[in-house]
């Protein structure tokens, strides 16, 4: 049996039974390193208002939406899961888990704040004197 790289189709070796022409899929070190490097690259987050299909670690499929200026007004602790705005805190965990049990787990919509910007007023460097009595 031939051991063949499933990506580049390079023959890596043979194994018993030697007279069998079947192919055994494997990964050569070069293709394995390429796939490892690709998997370690940071995945770009969607632009504000754009959806990105994802698969969560537990196997649930859904999509992420980054809240933008024209979308929902969210604080740093808010999260929208399948249309319901939730506040992320330890004491609200039970209600969040109950809500997750009620929704359809085939598709989960998650909206969160990824970054924010705050306009700053440029100062002339002088302190204002307090003239109050």
N, C-alpha and C positions, 0 to 999 in steps of 0.2 A: 504494500500500500504506500502510495506517495503522500508525503506531507507537503501541502501547498499553501502559500500565503493567500488568504482570502481577499486581500486587497490588490497586491501587485502580481499575483499568480506565479511568483518565483518558487521553484522547487526547493524545499528546505531539507528534505531527507526522505528516507524510506523506513518502514517498520514492518514487522511480521504481520501476516504472511507475505512473503516477498513475491510470490507469483500472482497475487491479487492486484489488479490495476485500479482499484478504487482510490479515491482521493480523500484525504483527511484534511479539513480546513484548520488553519492555524494562523498566527501572525508572525511575520518576520520582525526582528528587532527594530529595523528602520521604520516600518509602518506602525509598529507599536509606539515608538517614541513620537512620531508625527501625531498620532491620535491622542496621546497623552498630553502633548503640548497644546493641541487644539482644545482639549477639554479643560485645561488649566487657564486658558485665556478668559479674562473677565467678559461676561456677556453684557452687551450694552442694554441699558434700560430704555424703555420706550420714551419718545418725546412726550411732553405734556399733552394730554388728551388722546394720545395714540394707544391702541391696545396691542398687547404682546401675548401670544399663546404660550403657556408654560405647563410644566408638569411638576407638581410639588413632590417632596421627598416621600410622602406616604402614598403616592400614586395618583392622587386626585389631579384631574386636568382642569385647567381654567385659563384665565388671562389676567394680566396686570394692566392697570391704567394708572398713569402718573397724573395726579391732579395738577392742573395748570391754572393760569390766571382766570380764564373764562369758564373753568369747570367749578365743581363744588368748592365751597369755602371750608377747608379743613384746618384744624390746628395740628401741631406736631404729634399729638397723642391720638388723633382720630384716624379711623380706618373705615372704609365702606366695603362691606362684604355682601355681595348679591343685592345691592340696592339699599341696605340698611346701614346707617351711620352708627358706628360704635366707638366708645371711648376705651382706649387700651389701658387697663389697670388690673391689678391682682384681684381686687374685690369684685370686678365685673366678669371674671373668667367663667364662672358658672353659667351666667346668662349667655355669654358668647358660645360656649359649648352646646347649650340647649338650642341656640339658633342654628348652629352648624348641623345638628341632628335633623332639624326640620327642613333644611333646604335640599334641593336636588344635587347630589354629589357628583353628577356627571359633568357639571360645568359650574365653576365658582368664579365670580367676578370680584376682584380685589382692587380697590383704589386707595392709594396712600400718598403722602407727601414725600418726595425723594429729596428735594432741595428747596430752598426758599431764598429770596433776596430781600434785603431791607434797605430802602433808600436812606442815605445819611446826608445831613445838612452840613455843608462845608463851613468850618469855623474860620474866622480870621485870626485865631490864636490869642485873642484878648479875652480876658474874663470880664464878665459883666459885674459891676459893683452892685451890692445890695444896699439900697437907700432906704429900706423900710425901717421904721422906728420900733 
